[in-house]
Amino acid sequence: MVELNGQQADALAKIQKWYDEQLDWADKPFRLFGYAGTGKTTLAGRVEEALGIHPVFGAYTGKAAKVLRSKGVDASTIHSAIYRPVGTAETQRALAKAKEYLASLEDQRADPVRHGWADAMELGAEIDETQEEIIGLEREARTVGFTLNPDSEWASAPLIILDEVSMVNAKIGQDIETFGAPVLVLGDPAQLPPVEGGGYYTNGEPDVMLTEIQRQAAESPVLELATRIRTGGGPDGVGLHPGDFTRVNLEAAMAADQVLVWKNSTRWTLTEAIRKRLGRPQGRPVPGDRVMCLTNNNTMGVLNGTQYDVIEVEPGPIGPRLLLDEIDSDRPPRWVNAYNEGFQGLQFEQMMKRGFGTHKGNRGAFTFANVITVHKAQGSEWPSVYVVDQSAGVVAMAAKEMSRAMAVDQGRRWLYTAVTRAVDHVTLARK
């Protein structure tokens, strides 16, 4: 077991004091903040032993939950933990009736003949058919939407620990707090603030701020670069040296697990170039594509920034019906309705998002995810990341509205957030 450094040991003592005092848990979560490599997750993993409890762990994205699991923490996405699928009233009634019927059939196993069955085989066939019907009804329910689950494991948890909380918005945060459990949140104040809706937990001052980089983390080239960017310096003010970046190269970008950019126009240019190189049609998704959700849709139960693999596509006049498999999630694939505009270029995508609020319903805003912006990448990690370094553009735009020093800080935060999305390898590229 890794030995805690002085900062971490002090933080653990403060967490224990906060927990033992049981003061205003719902109104005051414990904010444990720290820079990349300071061991926030390591420390959170020691809370169970220190407090003598079994906390539940959650993260906004499947990627972040998977990272926690790789570190030995049994984590799930927040959404899967606190919400349950719901369908139409008819679907729910049919599902309840089928489950009730299945329970009655199970009770008849002891003496099937007395209950009117020819033999146990005939009863078994009826049970199998009913189970298949239930599976179908549950799948139908999942395609419609989600609601808060009062029977969630989190309702009886002694402590809820949330990682990568910058994307958690007020609605989700308040839903978590309805369970009445104490909440410990992990965040990194050097990252960009979320563009839309998030920041429910990161807008407050930290109870503990970790700044000391762990020895094993300091040996990582990714974290060495991230720390240099965070602390700044150098001719461009964001801590880069000439040897830190290369020229933009399409093949190198395609070899990475995720490509990150600043501008949406750059995102679309690279997306179309990659899909053309892959031989995929312009303007429409096909099986094998990766797509992401652009806007929360509570009715459908899809969240901004979540990525999916496309398994099947059924074209439609308004948009395709997609069978999507959520990446790094144990949920079964499900069918969703999307808009055509999300796959037809930046101008159409923007038109779709402007009109999306008036007709969310059971159709969602999706687009290709070969390339995404750094803002959309918040809360996620990939083994290898290819970053098109547009920090100079971030600084130039910010300088129109704030001081040069503040603008450089914005550029540094953008680049730091981009680099820390990589677990093992990051490539910085400039045109």
C-alpha positions in Angstrom: 0.0 0.0 0.0 1.3 3.5 -1.0 2.3 5.5 2.1 0.4 8.8 2.4 2.5 12.0 2.3 2.1 14.7 4.9 -0.5 16.7 2.9 -2.6 13.5 2.3 -2.4 12.4 5.9 -3.6 15.9 7.1 -6.4 15.7 4.5 -7.5 12.3 5.7 -7.6 13.6 9.3 -9.8 16.5 8.2 -12.2 14.2 6.3 -12.5 12.0 9.4 -13.3 15.0 11.6 -15.9 16.3 9.1 -17.5 12.8 8.9 -17.5 12.2 12.7 -19.0 15.6 13.5 -21.9 14.9 11.1 -22.5 18.6 10.5 -24.8 19.8 7.7 -23.8 17.0 5.3 -26.5 17.9 2.7 -25.6 21.6 2.8 -21.9 21.2 2.9 -20.1 18.4 1.0 -16.4 18.0 1.7 -14.4 19.4 -1.2 -11.1 17.6 -1.7 -9.3 19.4 -4.5 -5.9 18.8 -5.9 -3.8 19.1 -9.1 -3.1 16.1 -11.3 -0.7 13.7 -9.7 -1.3 14.8 -6.1 -3.1 11.6 -5.3 -6.8 12.6 -4.8 -8.0 9.2 -5.9 -5.4 7.4 -3.8 -6.5 9.3 -0.8 -10.2 8.7 -1.5 -9.4 4.9 -1.6 -8.1 5.1 2.0 -11.3 6.7 3.3 -13.1 3.3 3.7 -10.4 2.0 6.1 -10.0 5.3 8.0 -13.7 5.7 8.7 -14.6 2.0 9.0 -17.4 2.3 6.4 -18.1 1.1 2.9 -18.6 4.2 0.7 -20.0 4.3 -2.8 -18.0 5.8 -5.6 -19.3 7.6 -8.7 -18.1 9.6 -11.6 -19.9 11.7 -14.3 -18.6 9.7 -17.3 -18.1 6.1 -18.0 -14.4 6.8 -18.8 -13.8 8.4 -15.3 -15.6 5.5 -13.6 -13.5 3.0 -15.5 -10.3 4.8 -14.4 -11.5 4.5 -10.8 -12.1 0.8 -11.3 -8.6 0.3 -12.7 -7.3 1.7 -9.4 -9.2 -0.8 -7.4 -12.2 1.3 -6.6 -15.7 -0.2 -7.3 -17.2 2.8 -9.1 -20.2 3.4 -11.4 -21.4 6.4 -13.3 -23.5 8.8 -11.3 -26.4 8.4 -13.8 -26.6 4.6 -13.6 -26.4 4.7 -9.8 -29.1 7.2 -9.0 -31.6 6.9 -11.9 -33.7 4.1 -13.2 -35.2 3.6 -16.7 -38.9 4.4 -17.2 -41.1 3.9 -20.2 -44.6 4.9 -21.2 -47.4 4.1 -18.7 -48.4 1.2 -20.9 -44.9 -0.2 -20.9 -44.6 0.1 -17.1 -48.0 -1.5 -16.6 -47.2 -4.4 -19.0 -43.8 -4.9 -17.3 -45.3 -5.0 -13.8 -47.9 -7.5 -15.0 -45.3 -9.7 -16.6 -43.2 -9.7 -13.5 -46.2 -10.6 -11.4 -47.1 -13.4 -13.7 -43.5 -14.7 -13.7 -43.5 -14.8 -9.9 -46.8 -16.8 -9.9 -45.2 -19.2 -12.4 -42.2 -19.7 -10.2 -44.5 -20.6 -7.3 -46.0 -23.4 -9.4 -42.7 -25.2 -10.1 -43.2 -27.5 -7.0 -46.3 -29.1 -8.5 -46.9 -28.0 -12.1 -49.6 -30.7 -12.8 -51.8 -29.5 -9.9 -51.7 -26.0 -11.5 -53.0 -27.3 -14.8 -49.7 -27.8 -16.7 -49.1 -31.1 -18.6 -45.6 -31.4 -17.0 -42.6 -29.4 -15.8 -41.4 -28.9 -19.3 -44.5 -27.1 -20.4 -44.3 -24.8 -17.3 -40.6 -24.2 -18.0 -41.4 -23.1 -21.6 -44.0 -20.6 -20.3 -41.5 -19.3 -17.8 -38.9 -18.9 -20.5 -41.3 -17.0 -22.8 -42.3 -14.7 -19.9 -38.7 -14.0 -19.1 -38.1 -13.1 -22.7 -41.1 -10.8 -22.7 -39.7 -9.0 -19.6 -36.4 -8.5 -21.2 -38.1 -6.9 -24.2 -40.2 -4.7 -22.0 -37.2 -3.6 -20.0 -35.4 -2.7 -23.2 -38.3 -0.7 -24.4 -38.4 1.2 -21.1 -34.8 2.1 -21.3 -35.3 3.8 -24.7 -37.8 6.2 -23.3 -36.2 7.9 -20.3 -34.9 7.8 -16.7 -36.1 9.0 -13.3 -34.6 9.2 -9.8 -34.3 5.7 -8.3 -35.5 5.7 -4.6 -34.2 2.2 -4.3 -30.6 3.1 -5.3 -27.8 1.6 -3.3 -26.8 5.2 -2.7 -30.0 5.8 -0.7 -28.4 3.7 2.2 -24.8 4.6 1.6 -22.8 5.9 4.6 -20.8 8.1 2.3 -20.9 9.1 -1.4 -17.5 9.9 -3.1 -17.6 11.6 -6.5 -14.6 12.0 -8.8 -14.2 14.4 -11.7 -17.1 16.5 -10.5 -16.7 19.6 -12.7 -19.4 18.4 -15.0 -22.0 17.7 -12.3 -24.8 20.3 -12.7 -27.3 21.5 -10.1 -30.0 19.0 -11.1 -27.8 16.0 -10.7 -26.1 17.4 -7.5 -29.5 18.1 -5.9 -30.7 14.6 -6.9 -27.7 13.0 -5.2 -28.3 15.1 -2.1 -31.9 13.8 -1.8 -30.5 10.5 -0.5 -29.3 12.3 2.6 -25.8 10.8 2.6 -22.6 12.8 3.2 -20.9 13.7 -0.1 -17.1 13.9 -0.6 -16.1 15.4 -4.0 -12.8 15.3 -5.8 -11.8 18.1 -8.2 -9.0 19.9 -9.9 -9.2 23.8 -9.8 -6.5 24.1 -12.5 -8.8 22.7 -15.1 -11.2 24.7 -17.2 -14.6 25.5 -15.7 -17.4 23.7 -17.6 -19.1 25.7 -20.3 -22.7 24.7 -19.7 -24.5 23.7 -16.5 -21.7 22.0 -14.5 -19.7 23.3 -11.6 -22.3 22.6 -8.9 -19.6 21.2 -6.6 -16.5 23.0 -7.9 -17.9 26.5 -7.5 -17.1 26.5 -3.8 -13.8 26.8 -1.9 -12.0 23.6 -1.2 -11.9 22.1 2.3 -8.5 20.7 1.4 -6.2 21.6 -1.5 -3.5 19.1 -2.4 -0.5 20.6 -4.2 2.4 18.1 -3.6 3.0 15.8 -6.6 3.4 12.1 -5.6 6.8 10.7 -6.4 5.5 7.9 -8.7 3.3 10.5 -10.5 6.2 12.9 -11.0 7.9 10.2 -13.2 5.1 10.2 -15.7 5.9 12.2 -18.9 2.2 13.3 -19.1 2.1 14.6 -15.6 5.6 16.3 -16.0 4.2 18.2 -19.0 0.9 19.0 -17.2 2.7 20.3 -14.2 5.0 22.5 -16.3 1.9 23.9 -18.2 0.1 24.5 -14.9 3.0 26.5 -13.4 3.5 28.4 -16.6 6.6 30.2 -17.8 8.5 30.1 -21.1 8.2 32.4 -24.0 4.4 31.6 -24.6 3.5 31.8 -20.9 2.0 28.3 -20.9 5.2 26.4 -20.0 6.0 24.7 -23.4 9.4 24.1 -24.9 10.0 23.8 -28.7 10.5 20.0 -28.3 7.1 19.5 -26.7 5.1 19.6 -29.9 5.1 18.4 -33.5 3.3 19.3 -36.7 -0.3 18.2 -37.2 -0.5 14.8 -39.0 -3.7 13.0 -39.9 -2.2 9.5 -39.5 -0.8 10.3 -36.1 -4.1 11.8 -35.0 -6.0 8.6 -36.1 -3.6 6.4 -34.2 -4.6 8.1 -30.9 -7.6 7.0 -28.7 -9.0 10.6 -28.8 -8.3 13.8 -30.7 -8.8 17.1 -28.8 -9.1 20.6 -30.2 -10.3 24.0 -29.1 -12.4 25.3 -32.0 -15.5 23.5 -33.3 -14.5 24.5 -36.8 -11.2 22.6 -36.4 -13.2 19.6 -34.9 -15.3 19.4 -38.0 -12.4 19.8 -40.5 -10.5 17.0 -38.8 -13.6 14.8 -38.3 -14.4 14.9 -42.0 -10.8 14.3 -43.0 -10.6 11.2 -40.7 -14.0 9.8 -41.9 -13.0 10.3 -45.5 -9.7 8.5 -44.9 -11.8 5.6 -43.3 -14.0 5.5 -46.4 -17.2 6.5 -44.5 -20.0 8.5 -46.1 -20.2 12.2 -45.5 -23.1 13.5 -43.4 -24.5 10.3 -41.9 -23.4 7.8 -39.3 -22.7 4.2 -40.1 -22.0 1.1 -37.9 -18.5 1.4 -36.5 -18.7 5.2 -36.0 -18.3 6.7 -32.6 -20.8 9.4 -31.7 -21.4 11.7 -28.7 -24.3 13.5 -27.1 -24.2 17.3 -27.4 -26.9 18.2 -24.9 -28.5 16.7 -21.8 -31.9 15.1 -22.5 -33.5 13.9 -19.3 -36.4 12.3 -21.2 -34.1 10.0 -23.1 -31.6 9.7 -20.2 -28.6 10.8 -22.3 -25.9 13.2 -21.0 -23.8 15.9 -22.6 -20.4 14.5 -23.6 -21.2 10.8 -23.3 -19.8 8.7 -26.1 -21.2 5.7 -27.9 -20.3 3.1 -30.5 -22.8 2.8 -33.3 -23.9 -0.8 -33.8 -26.9 -0.4 -36.2 -28.5 2.5 -38.1 -32.1 2.9 -39.4 -32.4 6.0 -41.6 -35.4 8.4 -41.1 -36.6 11.6 -42.6 -35.9 13.7 -39.4 -32.9 11.7 -38.4 -31.6 8.2 -38.0 -32.5 5.7 -35.3 -29.3 4.4 -33.8 -28.5 1.3 -31.8 -25.8 2.7 -29.4 -23.5 1.0 -27.0 -22.3 3.4 -24.4 -18.5 3.4 -24.1 -17.1 2.1 -20.8 -20.5 1.3 -19.5 -22.1 -2.0 -18.5 -25.5 -0.9 -19.8 -26.9 -2.9 -22.7 -27.1 -1.2 -26.1 -30.3 0.7 -26.8 -32.0 2.4 -29.6 -32.2 6.2 -29.7 -33.5 8.7 -32.2 -31.1 11.4 -33.5 -31.3 14.5 -35.7 -29.7 14.5 -39.2 -28.2 17.9 -38.7 -25.8 16.7 -36.0 -23.9 14.8 -38.6 -23.9 17.3 -41.5 -21.3 19.9 -40.5 -20.9 22.8 -38.0 -23.5 25.1 -39.5 -26.2 22.4 -39.3 -25.1 21.3 -35.9 -25.4 24.8 -34.5 -28.9 25.1 -36.1 -29.9 21.9 -34.4 -28.6 23.0 -31.0 -30.4 26.4 -31.2 -33.7 24.7 -31.9 -33.1 21.7 -29.6 -34.6 23.2 -26.5 -38.1 23.5 -28.0 -38.3 19.8 -29.1 -36.1 17.6 -27.0 -38.7 14.8 -26.4 -37.5 11.4 -27.5 -35.0 12.6 -30.1 -31.4 13.6 -29.1 -28.6 15.8 -30.4 -25.7 13.6 -31.4 -22.6 14.1 -33.5 -19.4 12.3 -34.5 -16.8 11.8 -31.7 -13.7 11.1 -33.7 -12.5 14.6 -32.6 -14.0 16.6 -29.7 -13.3 19.8 -28.0 -11.4 19.9 -24.7 -14.5 21.2 -22.9 -16.4 18.1 -24.0 -13.5 15.9 -22.8 -13.7 17.1 -19.2 -14.3 14.3 -16.8 -12.9 11.6 -19.2 -9.5 10.0 -19.8 -8.0 7.9 -22.6 -4.7 6.0 -22.8 -3.4 8.1 -25.6 -4.6 11.6 -26.6 -3.7 13.8 -29.6 -4.0 17.5 -28.8 -4.1 20.1 -31.6 -2.5 22.9 -29.6 -4.6 26.0 -30.1 -3.7 27.6 -26.8 -2.4 30.7 -28.6 -5.9 31.2 -30.0 -7.5 30.7 -26.6 -5.2 33.5 -25.2 -5.9 35.8 -28.1 -9.6 35.5 -27.8 -9.6 35.9 -24.0 -7.3 38.9 -24.2 -10.1 40.8 -25.9 -12.1 40.7 -22.7 -9.6 40.5 -19.9 -6.0 41.4 -19.0 -3.1 39.7 -20.7 -2.2 37.8 -17.6 -5.7 36.5 -17.1 -5.9 35.5 -20.8 -2.6 33.5 -20.5 -4.1 31.8 -17.5 -7.1 30.8 -19.7 -4.8 29.4 -22.3 -2.8 27.5 -19.7 -6.0 26.0 -18.1 -7.2 24.9 -21.6 -3.9 23.2 -22.4 -3.6 21.6 -18.9 -7.1 20.2 -19.1 -6.3 18.8 -22.5 -3.0 17.1 -21.5 -4.5 15.6 -18.3 -7.1 13.7 -20.3 -4.2 11.4 -21.3 -3.3 8.4 -19.0 -0.2 7.1 -20.8 0.7 9.2 -23.8 0.0 12.7 -25.1 1.0 14.3 -28.4 0.9 18.0 -28.8 0.6 19.1 -32.5 0.6 22.6 -34.1 0.0 23.6 -37.7 
